[in-house]
Every structure is written in structure tokens, then in C-alpha cells.
Amino acid sequence: RLLRGRTQEWNASRKECMNLVRAGLLTLEELEDVIISEFNPNRVTFKGGEDVWVSDILNVGVAPDDLVETLKQRFLRNGGKIRELCEFRSATIYDDMAVIKV
């Protein structure tokens, strides 16, 4: 398989997305670039129930294809290696490294 995201947007909360910035995986600008919609408040309804309005829950739409590509390029720029079109077999995690078998 090729490493890529879906084209259908993912719903998330902005708070959840900010974890990617806090972890150093994305800059705030990169995060804003992959957020393609934002809506607040949201209506939640269950069959036979009443509408409930919520704020800051699943209130952004993220472009997963752009997000994965941004993270992929950062990983590669920092010396990471990606093996596409091969099967993952196992990973053994040590304190100072991981050994991956493909």
C-alpha cells in the first residue's frame, strides 16, 4: 500500500488537533492548512430523541490526505524512511530503538 490519507474529511475537535501541534508534529500554520471546515455549535440527534446542541465537539473537518502528506514529508525531511508496497510483519520496541520487520 501507498502511504496516503482518504479524500473524505475527518471530523475532529480543534482541541484534539492541537495535540499534533503540542507534540511537535505540525506547526499551527500546517494545522490550519489541513482544516478545511469549521462549524460550531453542532446539532446531535438520536432516533426518537430531541436535538442537543454542543460546542467544540467534532467541530472541524480535517483533510486526511493533506494531513498525512504533511506528516509524511516532515518525517522524510527528518531522516525517516518509508517502505511502501511491502507488508508489515512485526515491530519490537526497545528503550532506544525499534526494530521493524517487513
Backbone as a chain_set.jsonl record, in Angstrom:
{"seq": "RLLRGRTQEWNASRKECMNLVRAGLLTLEELEDVIISEFNPNRVTFKGGEDVWVSDILNVGVAPDDLVETLKQRFLRNGGKIRELCEFRSATIYDDMAVIKV", "coords": {"N": [[0.823, -1.188, 0.0], [0.297, 2.274, -0.56], [1.357, 5.098, 1.303], [-1.013, 7.191, 2.286], [-3.708, 9.502, 2.826], [-7.301, 9.351, 3.18], [-9.738, 10.817, 0.951], [-12.101, 11.786, 1.906], [-13.294, 14.025, 4.314], [-12.209, 14.11, 7.748], [-13.889, 14.319, 10.835], [-13.135, 16.152, 13.702], [-12.221, 17.499, 16.907], [-11.102, 20.824, 17.473], [-9.493, 21.006, 19.7], [-8.506, 18.363, 19.945], [-6.983, 18.267, 17.586], [-5.03, 20.155, 18.154], [-3.307, 18.754, 19.746], [-1.511, 17.584, 17.991], [0.046, 19.747, 17.285], [1.11, 20.49, 19.791], [2.634, 18.216, 20.26], [4.636, 18.596, 18.483], [4.433, 17.679, 15.915], [3.094, 19.016, 13.904], [3.082, 22.391, 12.711], [1.326, 25.321, 13.876], [0.426, 26.736, 11.669], [0.533, 24.75, 9.662], [-1.414, 23.025, 10.665], [-3.707, 24.649, 10.428], [-3.801, 24.741, 7.671], [-4.638, 22.159, 6.961], [-7.129, 21.953, 8.05], [-10.253, 22.079, 6.793], [-12.849, 22.838, 7.114], [-15.027, 24.384, 9.483], [-17.218, 24.359, 12.2], [-19.592, 25.415, 14.518], [-22.099, 25.953, 16.893], [-22.781, 22.365, 17.06], [-25.407, 20.188, 16.009], [-26.797, 17.43, 17.611], [-28.553, 14.485, 17.268], [-30.443, 11.732, 18.236], [-32.187, 8.842, 17.108], [-35.567, 9.282, 17.528], [-35.137, 10.991, 19.595], [-34.556, 14.233, 21.129], [-33.189, 17.253, 19.712], [-29.861, 18.084, 20.509], [-27.62, 20.61, 21.263], [-24.21, 21.119, 20.841], [-20.97, 22.406, 21.662], [-17.679, 22.82, 20.346], [-17.133, 20.129, 19.877], [-16.23, 17.661, 17.719], [-15.902, 19.645, 15.748], [-14.389, 20.541, 13.606], [-13.41, 19.988, 10.228], [-11.081, 17.894, 8.858], [-8.697, 17.559, 6.278], [-7.754, 14.523, 5.438], [-5.992, 13.467, 3.516], [-4.265, 15.603, 2.944], [-3.255, 16.049, 5.526], [-1.894, 13.598, 6.144], [0.018, 13.635, 4.091], [1.483, 15.958, 4.738], [2.558, 15.238, 7.255], [4.01, 13.008, 6.442], [5.954, 14.143, 4.722], [7.376, 15.751, 6.551], [8.413, 13.77, 8.24], [10.092, 12.391, 6.423], [11.889, 14.479, 5.743], [13.218, 14.682, 8.131], [14.859, 12.512, 8.195], [13.536, 10.096, 8.262], [12.417, 6.904, 7.055], [10.334, 5.438, 4.642], [8.611, 2.593, 3.759], [6.911, 1.681, 1.125], [4.386, -0.309, -0.468], [4.988, -2.807, 0.647], [4.72, -5.501, 3.003], [3.918, -5.154, 6.405], [5.338, -6.884, 9.063], [6.194, -7.23, 11.805], [6.969, -5.48, 14.886], [9.48, -4.701, 17.173], [9.976, -3.181, 20.165], [12.361, -1.282, 21.826], [14.151, 0.383, 24.521], [15.74, 2.355, 23.315], [15.369, 2.178, 20.585], [13.531, 0.899, 17.732], [12.785, -2.152, 16.12], [11.857, -3.049, 13.008], [10.137, -5.368, 11.064], [9.661, -6.193, 7.733]], "CA": [[0.0, 0.0, 0.0], [0.948, 3.581, -0.521], [1.001, 5.887, 2.476], [-1.807, 8.362, 1.927], [-4.965, 9.621, 3.556], [-8.546, 9.333, 2.41], [-10.157, 12.134, 0.476], [-13.254, 12.212, 2.702], [-12.784, 14.714, 5.504], [-12.402, 13.55, 9.084], [-14.348, 15.275, 11.832], [-12.374, 16.122, 14.953], [-12.33, 18.768, 17.614], [-9.883, 21.634, 17.371], [-8.671, 20.628, 20.856], [-7.792, 17.142, 19.572], [-5.989, 18.605, 16.554], [-3.944, 20.91, 18.776], [-2.335, 17.789, 20.282], [-0.484, 17.397, 16.965], [0.933, 20.913, 17.396], [1.827, 20.369, 21.066], [3.602, 17.125, 20.144], [5.673, 18.989, 17.539], [4.244, 17.007, 14.635], [2.641, 20.043, 12.966], [3.062, 23.775, 13.183], [-0.035, 25.851, 13.889], [0.1, 27.072, 10.273], [0.252, 23.493, 8.953], [-2.715, 22.557, 11.14], [-4.739, 25.476, 9.799], [-3.859, 24.375, 6.251], [-5.34, 20.886, 6.754], [-8.514, 22.109, 8.49], [-10.945, 22.611, 5.615], [-14.15, 23.379, 7.51], [-15.2, 24.549, 10.935], [-18.622, 24.611, 12.489], [-19.892, 25.462, 15.945], [-22.263, 24.657, 17.564], [-23.268, 21.231, 16.266], [-26.643, 19.558, 16.469], [-26.724, 15.98, 17.763], [-29.888, 13.93, 17.45], [-30.555, 10.282, 18.155], [-33.514, 8.449, 16.638], [-36.625, 9.426, 18.516], [-34.758, 11.925, 20.653], [-34.585, 15.671, 20.85], [-31.92, 17.859, 19.306], [-28.966, 18.603, 21.536], [-26.605, 21.452, 20.642], [-22.93, 21.017, 21.538], [-19.909, 23.263, 21.143], [-16.296, 22.355, 20.39], [-17.083, 18.679, 19.759], [-16.227, 17.319, 16.293], [-16.261, 20.922, 15.132], [-13.559, 20.875, 12.449], [-13.216, 18.963, 9.212], [-9.668, 17.808, 8.503], [-8.413, 16.862, 5.018], [-6.794, 13.497, 5.822], [-4.938, 13.296, 2.517], [-3.285, 16.681, 3.173], [-2.627, 15.823, 6.824], [-0.934, 12.502, 6.036], [1.124, 14.068, 3.232], [2.29, 16.911, 5.511], [3.307, 14.467, 8.246], [4.948, 12.155, 5.697], [7.072, 14.964, 4.252], [8.167, 16.124, 7.732], [9.11, 12.55, 8.647], [11.174, 12.152, 5.462], [12.882, 15.561, 5.9], [13.958, 14.444, 9.366], [15.639, 11.288, 8.091], [12.726, 8.886, 8.324], [12.311, 6.06, 5.86], [9.005, 4.859, 4.452], [8.591, 1.464, 2.841], [5.582, 1.497, 0.557], [4.18, -1.513, -1.262], [5.51, -4.006, 1.296], [3.873, -5.93, 4.104], [4.43, -5.055, 7.771], [5.287, -8.187, 9.744], [6.234, -7.076, 13.261], [7.82, -4.431, 15.446], [9.969, -4.939, 18.523], [10.3, -1.867, 20.719], [13.36, -1.238, 22.884], [14.24, 1.713, 25.124], [16.435, 3.324, 22.464], [15.126, 1.941, 19.161], [12.513, -0.069, 17.34], [13.191, -2.997, 15.008], [10.682, -3.306, 12.186], [10.3, -6.418, 10.047], [8.711, -6.087, 6.621]], "C": [[0.864, 1.249, 0.0], [0.474, 4.321, 0.713], [0.277, 7.14, 2.022], [-3.09, 8.349, 2.734], [-6.151, 9.531, 2.621], [-8.852, 10.731, 1.901], [-11.346, 12.665, 1.266], [-12.77, 12.842, 4.001], [-13.12, 13.964, 6.787], [-12.932, 14.646, 9.984], [-13.555, 15.058, 13.116], [-12.677, 17.403, 15.695], [-11.019, 19.522, 17.434], [-8.932, 21.275, 18.518], [-7.87, 19.364, 20.553], [-6.683, 17.442, 18.573], [-4.801, 19.35, 17.138], [-2.918, 19.989, 19.432], [-1.215, 17.527, 19.284], [0.522, 18.542, 16.979], [1.762, 20.802, 18.675], [2.896, 19.281, 21.023], [4.732, 17.453, 19.166], [5.555, 18.325, 16.179], [3.812, 17.97, 13.531], [2.88, 21.41, 13.571], [1.602, 24.224, 13.205], [-0.474, 26.188, 12.464], [-0.238, 25.813, 9.468], [-1.102, 22.924, 9.38], [-3.833, 23.334, 10.468], [-4.897, 25.113, 8.326], [-4.652, 23.093, 6.014], [-6.767, 20.906, 7.291], [-9.268, 22.792, 7.352], [-12.359, 23.101, 5.917], [-14.194, 23.472, 9.026], [-16.64, 24.943, 11.185], [-18.84, 24.507, 13.993], [-21.13, 26.313, 16.125], [-22.749, 23.591, 16.578], [-24.54, 20.681, 16.885], [-26.428, 18.048, 16.499], [-28.133, 15.484, 18.03], [-29.805, 12.414, 17.328], [-31.997, 9.943, 17.795], [-34.532, 8.519, 17.772], [-36.316, 10.423, 19.615], [-34.857, 13.37, 20.211], [-33.199, 16.129, 20.404], [-31.156, 18.342, 20.532], [-27.896, 19.388, 20.804], [-25.341, 21.416, 21.49], [-21.93, 21.955, 20.882], [-18.558, 22.58, 21.309], [-16.151, 20.84, 20.403], [-17.226, 18.335, 18.282], [-16.564, 18.545, 15.445], [-15.333, 21.375, 14.016], [-13.524, 19.68, 11.503], [-11.772, 19.017, 8.761], [-9.539, 17.053, 7.181], [-7.353, 15.798, 5.303], [-5.684, 13.291, 4.8], [-3.857, 14.358, 2.68], [-2.535, 16.477, 4.486], [-1.556, 14.74, 6.734], [0.261, 12.914, 5.182], [2.044, 15.042, 3.965], [3.155, 16.174, 6.532], [4.362, 13.578, 7.579], [6.177, 12.962, 5.274], [7.96, 15.411, 5.412], [9.017, 14.943, 8.204], [10.307, 12.282, 7.731], [12.272, 13.211, 5.578], [13.764, 15.346, 7.122], [14.68, 13.102, 9.373], [14.854, 9.998, 8.172], [12.708, 8.156, 6.999], [10.908, 5.464, 5.814], [9.116, 3.758, 3.412], [7.158, 1.286, 2.354], [5.568, 0.21, -0.256], [4.902, -2.728, -0.686], [4.664, -4.28, 2.538], [4.588, -5.781, 5.442], [4.27, -6.414, 8.441], [5.254, -8.024, 11.264], [7.096, -5.882, 13.637], [8.204, -4.846, 16.854], [10.494, -3.612, 19.04], [11.27, -2.028, 21.883], [13.389, 0.181, 23.458], [14.81, 2.756, 24.167], [16.225, 3.12, 20.97], [13.926, 1.009, 18.978], [13.041, -0.852, 16.149], [11.913, -3.412, 14.287], [11.007, -4.394, 11.176], [9.218, -6.246, 9.003], [8.889, -7.266, 5.7]], "O": [[1.993, 1.262, 0.49], [-0.679, 4.187, 1.122], [0.881, 8.043, 1.442], [-3.502, 7.314, 3.258], [-6.003, 9.628, 1.403], [-8.281, 11.713, 2.378], [-11.576, 13.874, 1.293], [-11.94, 12.269, 4.707], [-14.145, 13.292, 6.9], [-12.475, 15.787, 9.907], [-13.339, 13.927, 13.551], [-13.327, 18.298, 15.154], [-9.959, 18.918, 17.265], [-7.715, 21.244, 18.334], [-6.682, 19.297, 20.869], [-5.571, 16.929, 18.701], [-3.677, 19.189, 16.662], [-1.778, 20.397, 19.652], [-0.08, 17.273, 19.688], [1.708, 18.337, 16.717], [2.977, 20.997, 18.647], [3.938, 19.401, 21.668], [5.68, 16.679, 19.034], [6.482, 18.399, 15.373], [4.129, 17.762, 12.36], [2.88, 21.571, 14.791], [0.742, 23.572, 12.613], [-1.625, 25.949, 12.097], [-1.186, 25.813, 8.684], [-1.849, 22.403, 8.552], [-4.801, 22.743, 9.99], [-6.004, 25.171, 7.79], [-5.281, 22.951, 4.965], [-7.539, 19.984, 7.026], [-8.97, 23.93, 6.99], [-12.996, 23.715, 5.062], [-13.502, 22.748, 9.743], [-17.207, 25.764, 10.464], [-18.32, 23.603, 14.646], [-21.188, 27.376, 15.507], [-23.08, 23.883, 15.429], [-24.728, 20.702, 18.101], [-25.938, 17.461, 15.534], [-28.826, 15.997, 18.909], [-29.166, 11.888, 16.416], [-32.918, 10.682, 18.142], [-34.371, 7.898, 18.823], [-37.157, 10.672, 20.479], [-35.198, 13.675, 19.068], [-32.188, 15.485, 20.68], [-31.723, 18.923, 21.457], [-27.321, 18.898, 19.832], [-25.384, 21.649, 22.698], [-22.032, 22.258, 19.693], [-18.322, 21.86, 22.28], [-15.147, 20.32, 20.89], [-18.231, 18.678, 17.659], [-17.401, 18.484, 14.545], [-15.476, 22.494, 13.523], [-13.598, 18.525, 11.924], [-11.29, 20.064, 8.331], [-10.191, 16.028, 6.983], [-6.17, 16.126, 5.401], [-4.554, 12.974, 5.172], [-2.669, 14.058, 2.569], [-1.327, 16.704, 4.558], [-0.433, 14.94, 7.196], [1.399, 12.578, 5.512], [3.264, 14.958, 3.825], [4.347, 16.454, 6.658], [5.469, 13.421, 8.094], [7.309, 12.512, 5.449], [9.181, 15.447, 5.267], [10.194, 15.103, 8.526], [11.404, 11.984, 8.205], [13.456, 12.881, 5.518], [14.918, 15.776, 7.148], [15.07, 12.609, 10.432], [15.439, 8.915, 8.154], [12.96, 8.745, 5.948], [10.37, 5.038, 6.837], [9.648, 3.967, 2.322], [6.299, 0.798, 3.089], [6.613, -0.289, -0.675], [5.376, -3.582, -1.434], [3.982, -3.392, 3.05], [5.725, -6.227, 5.598], [3.2, -7.019, 8.392], [4.399, -8.602, 11.936], [7.847, -5.348, 12.82], [7.361, -5.288, 17.635], [11.358, -2.993, 18.419], [11.031, -2.808, 22.805], [12.725, 1.077, 22.936], [14.405, 3.917, 24.206], [16.839, 3.819, 20.164], [13.399, 0.428, 19.927], [13.678, -0.281, 15.264], [11.019, -4.032, 14.863], [12.04, -4.34, 10.509], [8.03, -6.165, 9.317], [8.187, -7.376, 4.695]]}, "num_chains": 1, "name": "protein.A"}
